[in-house]
Amino acid sequence: MTVNLLDFDLDALAAYCESLGEKRFRAVQLFRWIHQKGESDFDRMLDLAKSLRGKLAGVAEVRGLPLISEHRSADGTVKWLFDVGGGNAVETVYIPEDDRGTLCVSSQAGCAVGCRFCSTGHQGFSRNLSTGEIVAQLWFAEHRLRQPGGERVIDNVVMMGMGEPLQNYAALVPALKVMLDDHGYGLSRRRVTVSTSGMVAMIDRLREDCPVALAVSLHAPNDALRSALVPLNRKDGIDALLDACVRYLERAPRDFVTFEYCMLDGVNDSDAHARELVRLVKGHVPCKFNLIPFNPFPASGLKRSPRERVAAFARVLQDAGIVTTVRKTRGDDIDAACGQLAGEVQDRTRVHLRLVRAPLRAPAAAANP
């Protein structure tokens, strides 16, 4: 079995080169060839010593993910489906905007969290991706989309694809380091975002190991409702989650946390829910809210909040001085919008039985004090 060099951040690649009797600067050269130039053929890495190229041949490779399909939306969004073996496939999405190009990257084949409004969660969970499989999504997209003159179009990476990134922590952190490394993709910590459904202990670990921008899938203003929508909430609860967010901001490259909030008709979208959110975060957690139009799928049993209701909800937050945006729905014509990424998953969690047996019972918002 050959070693996939996409699995290594620069320090790990330097250690590997050292095991071959090579100095660190050779690892830097190799790292640049792989990530900055997108090269996978050692013979074309012309400034590498011939002896090193000989050592790498047969024992190492730069192995990307086999591409199954590519779909382009009318709005310019691109979705790729990659084969990760064992009957599993993951999706990666590129979203062009006026001021940036964002790549949405997957971290797992499926997801074990089981949020009620997410089609990935309804497919269940198969396995974690390796560091190389995470990095390979950026490696492919970066060089697929690069302009003829060498101009890069990806300057923003969000770990918001399939899976809960912090449940795959050991593979996630080296992948983040590759993205951030000046010899790799040179992305700013402000331009790399990890989105989590609320793993408190792992948020604290990320704060110490590799603090990047943080987005938290909140989706409810109280524990009863959030536990019905995001089962992970039953472990720690909203208070513990918000305290972890405050601690994270001590090291974070941004001075706020982004709270993602999927707008579900008649479930979490009333003015009373919005006022409860204000009481929850104002003066406690520096934050902004990103309101996400729900993208319906048959198994969810949920509906998208009307546009007028979303606007009214946003006004309550904005009137309280909380920065609030409504996310544009991008790529929904190719099922590439938020919550739609499904890929192909060989479920090992029997999620279809679990969700059928646990119908959603969303409590009303707490009464005004």
C-alpha positions in Angstrom: 0.0 0.0 0.0 1.5 3.3 -1.0 1.4 6.4 1.2 -1.0 9.2 0.0 0.9 12.4 0.5 -2.4 14.3 0.7 -2.8 12.8 4.1 0.1 14.9 5.5 0.3 18.5 6.7 3.7 20.0 6.3 5.1 18.8 9.6 4.0 15.2 8.9 5.4 15.4 5.4 8.7 16.6 6.8 8.8 13.7 9.2 8.0 11.3 6.3 10.8 12.8 4.2 13.2 12.5 7.1 12.4 8.8 7.3 13.6 8.7 3.7 16.8 10.4 4.7 15.8 13.8 3.3 15.9 17.3 4.9 12.9 19.5 5.7 13.4 21.9 2.7 12.7 18.9 0.4 9.4 18.4 2.1 8.6 22.1 1.5 9.4 21.8 -2.2 7.2 18.7 -2.4 4.4 20.3 -0.5 4.4 23.3 -2.9 4.4 21.1 -5.9 1.4 19.1 -4.6 -0.8 22.0 -3.3 0.3 25.1 -5.1 0.8 23.6 -8.5 -1.5 20.6 -8.3 1.1 18.2 -9.5 0.8 14.5 -8.8 3.6 13.1 -11.0 6.9 13.1 -9.2 8.9 13.1 -12.4 7.5 16.5 -13.2 8.6 18.0 -9.9 11.8 19.2 -11.6 13.5 20.9 -8.6 13.3 17.8 -6.5 16.5 15.8 -6.3 16.4 12.9 -8.7 17.3 10.6 -5.8 14.2 11.7 -3.8 12.0 11.2 -6.8 13.4 7.7 -7.0 12.7 7.1 -3.4 9.1 8.3 -3.7 8.3 6.1 -6.7 6.5 3.0 -5.7 6.1 4.0 -2.0 4.2 7.2 -2.2 1.6 8.9 -4.4 -0.7 11.9 -4.6 -4.0 10.3 -4.8 -7.1 12.4 -5.3 -10.7 11.2 -5.2 -12.3 9.6 -8.3 -14.9 12.0 -9.8 -18.3 10.5 -10.4 -20.2 13.6 -11.6 -20.1 17.3 -12.0 -23.2 19.5 -12.1 -23.4 23.3 -12.7 -26.2 25.4 -11.5 -27.8 28.3 -13.4 -26.4 30.6 -10.7 -22.8 29.4 -11.2 -22.7 27.0 -8.3 -20.8 23.8 -9.1 -21.4 20.4 -7.3 -19.0 17.5 -7.6 -19.8 13.9 -6.4 -16.6 12.0 -5.4 -16.3 8.2 -4.9 -14.8 7.4 -1.5 -15.1 3.6 -1.8 -17.3 1.0 -0.3 -20.4 2.2 -2.1 -20.0 5.7 -0.5 -19.8 9.0 -2.3 -19.5 12.6 -0.9 -20.4 15.9 -2.3 -18.4 19.2 -2.6 -19.8 22.5 -3.7 -18.2 25.6 -5.1 -20.2 28.9 -4.7 -19.1 31.9 -6.6 -20.0 35.3 -5.2 -19.1 38.9 -6.2 -16.4 39.3 -3.5 -15.2 35.7 -3.0 -15.3 32.1 -4.0 -16.4 29.6 -1.4 -15.8 25.9 -1.3 -18.1 23.7 0.9 -16.2 20.6 1.9 -17.4 17.3 3.4 -15.8 15.6 6.4 -17.7 12.3 6.6 -19.6 9.9 4.4 -23.0 10.7 5.9 -23.6 12.1 9.3 -24.4 10.5 12.7 -26.0 13.6 14.3 -29.4 13.2 12.6 -30.7 16.8 12.5 -34.3 16.7 11.5 -34.0 19.2 8.7 -30.9 17.8 7.0 -31.1 15.3 4.1 -27.5 14.1 4.8 -28.5 13.1 8.4 -31.5 11.2 7.0 -29.1 9.1 4.9 -27.3 7.9 8.0 -23.6 7.5 8.6 -20.9 5.2 7.1 -17.5 6.4 8.1 -15.1 9.4 8.7 -13.1 10.7 5.8 -9.3 10.6 6.0 -7.3 13.8 6.0 -6.3 13.1 2.4 -10.0 12.7 1.4 -10.8 16.0 3.0 -7.9 17.8 1.4 -8.5 16.1 -2.0 -11.7 18.0 -2.4 -9.9 21.3 -2.2 -7.0 20.0 -4.2 -9.3 19.0 -7.0 -11.5 22.1 -7.0 -8.6 24.5 -6.7 -6.9 23.3 -9.8 -10.1 22.5 -11.7 -11.3 26.1 -11.3 -8.0 28.0 -11.5 -8.0 30.6 -14.3 -5.7 30.2 -17.3 -3.4 33.0 -16.0 -3.0 31.2 -12.7 -5.6 33.3 -10.8 -7.2 31.5 -7.9 -10.9 31.6 -7.4 -11.2 29.8 -4.0 -10.4 32.1 -1.1 -13.0 30.8 1.4 -13.4 27.2 2.7 -16.3 26.1 4.9 -16.5 22.7 6.5 -20.2 22.6 6.0 -20.6 19.7 3.6 -21.6 16.2 4.6 -20.8 15.3 8.2 -20.1 16.8 11.5 -16.4 18.0 11.3 -15.7 17.8 15.0 -16.7 14.1 15.1 -13.7 13.6 12.8 -11.3 15.7 14.7 -8.1 13.7 14.1 -8.4 14.0 10.4 -9.9 17.5 10.4 -7.0 19.4 12.1 -4.2 18.3 9.8 -6.5 19.2 6.8 -7.1 22.7 8.3 -3.3 23.1 8.7 -2.8 22.2 5.0 -5.4 24.9 4.0 -3.8 27.5 6.2 -0.1 26.8 5.4 1.6 29.4 3.3 3.3 26.7 1.4 -0.1 25.0 0.7 -3.2 27.1 0.0 -2.3 30.1 2.2 -5.9 30.7 3.4 -6.5 33.1 6.2 -7.8 31.7 9.5 -10.7 34.2 9.0 -11.5 32.5 5.6 -11.6 28.9 6.9 -14.8 28.1 8.9 -15.6 25.0 10.8 -19.4 24.5 11.3 -20.5 22.3 14.2 -23.8 21.2 15.6 -22.5 21.9 19.0 -19.8 19.5 20.3 -18.7 21.4 23.4 -15.6 19.5 24.4 -14.3 19.5 20.8 -14.9 23.2 20.4 -12.6 23.7 23.4 -10.0 21.4 21.7 -10.2 23.3 18.4 -9.7 26.5 20.3 -6.3 25.2 21.5 -5.2 23.3 18.4 -6.2 25.2 15.4 -8.6 28.1 15.9 -10.4 29.2 12.7 -13.7 30.9 12.2 -16.5 29.1 14.0 -20.1 28.6 12.9 -22.6 26.8 15.2 -25.9 25.2 14.0 -28.2 26.6 16.7 -31.7 26.4 15.1 -33.6 26.9 18.3 -33.7 29.2 21.4 -34.3 26.7 24.1 -33.2 23.1 25.0 -36.6 21.4 24.5 -36.9 22.6 20.9 -33.2 22.3 20.0 -33.1 18.7 21.3 -36.0 17.9 19.1 -34.2 19.3 16.1 -30.6 18.6 16.9 -30.3 15.4 19.0 -26.7 16.3 20.0 -28.1 19.0 22.2 -29.3 16.4 24.7 -25.7 15.9 25.8 -24.6 19.4 26.8 -27.5 21.8 26.3 -27.5 25.4 25.0 -26.0 27.1 28.1 -22.9 24.9 27.9 -22.7 25.4 24.2 -22.8 29.2 24.4 -20.2 29.2 27.2 -17.9 27.2 24.9 -18.5 29.8 22.2 -17.4 32.6 24.6 -14.2 30.6 25.4 -13.5 30.0 21.8 -13.6 33.7 20.9 -10.6 34.2 23.2 -8.4 32.6 20.4 -10.6 32.9 17.3 -9.5 35.0 14.3 -13.0 36.7 14.2 -14.5 38.5 17.2 -17.9 36.8 16.7 -19.5 33.4 16.3 -21.9 32.8 13.4 -25.1 31.1 14.5 -26.8 29.2 11.7 -30.6 29.1 12.0 -32.7 27.0 9.6 -36.1 28.6 9.3 -38.9 25.9 9.7 -42.5 26.9 9.2 -44.4 26.8 12.4 -41.6 25.1 14.3 -38.9 27.7 15.2 -39.8 30.8 13.3 -42.2 32.9 15.4 -41.5 36.4 16.8 -41.6 34.8 20.3 -38.7 32.4 19.3 -36.8 35.4 17.9 -37.2 37.4 21.2 -36.1 34.3 23.1 -32.9 34.2 21.0 -32.3 37.8 21.8 -32.5 37.1 25.6 -30.2 34.1 25.1 -27.3 35.8 23.3 -27.5 39.5 23.8 -24.7 40.7 26.2 -23.4 37.2 26.4 -22.1 35.9 23.1 -20.7 38.3 20.4 -22.4 36.8 17.4 -24.2 37.2 14.1 -27.2 35.2 12.9 -27.4 33.6 9.5 -31.0 32.7 8.8 -31.2 29.8 6.3 -34.3 29.1 4.2 -35.1 25.4 4.7 -34.7 23.2 1.6 -37.5 20.7 1.8 -37.1 17.0 1.1 -39.9 14.4 1.5 -38.6 12.4 4.5 -38.3 15.5 6.7 -42.0 16.3 7.1 -41.0 20.0 7.4 -41.8 23.1 5.4 -39.9 26.3 4.6 -40.9 29.4 6.5 -42.6 31.9 4.2 -40.4 34.8 3.1 -42.5 37.3 5.0 -42.1 35.3 8.2 -38.3 35.1 7.7 -38.2 38.9 7.2 -40.2 39.5 10.4 -38.0 37.1 12.4 -34.9 38.9 11.1 -36.3 42.3 12.1 -36.7 41.2 15.7 -33.1 40.3 15.9 -31.9 43.4 14.0 -34.0 45.7 16.2 -32.2 44.3 19.2 -28.8 45.2 17.6 -27.8 41.7 16.4 -26.3 41.5 13.0 -28.6 39.2 11.0 -28.5 38.1 7.4 -30.7 35.8 5.3 -28.7 33.3 3.3 -29.4 33.3 -0.4 -30.5 29.9 -1.7 -27.7 28.9 -4.1 -27.5 25.8 -6.2 -30.9 24.4 -5.3 -31.6 23.4 -8.9 -28.8 20.9 -8.6 -29.5 19.9 -5.0 -26.4 21.8 -3.8 -28.1 24.1 -1.3 -27.7 24.0 2.4 -29.0 20.8 3.9 -29.4 19.1 0.5 -26.0 17.4 0.2 -26.7 13.7 0.3 -24.2 11.9 -1.8 -24.4 8.1 -1.5 -24.1 6.5 2.0 -24.0 2.9 3.1 -25.7 3.6 6.4 -24.4 1.7 9.5 -26.7 3.4 11.9 -30.2 2.3 10.9 -31.2 6.0 10.8 -34.4 5.3 8.8 -35.8 3.3 11.8 -34.7 5.8 14.4 -36.2 8.8 12.7 -39.5 7.1 11.9 -39.8 6.1 15.5 -39.1 9.6 16.8 -41.6 12.0 15.3 -40.9 15.7 15.7 -42.7 17.3 18.6 -41.5 20.9 18.7 -42.5 22.8 21.9 -43.6 26.4 21.7 -41.3 29.2 22.6 -41.0 30.2 26.2 -43.4 32.8 27.4 -42.2 36.4 27.7 -40.8 37.2 31.2 
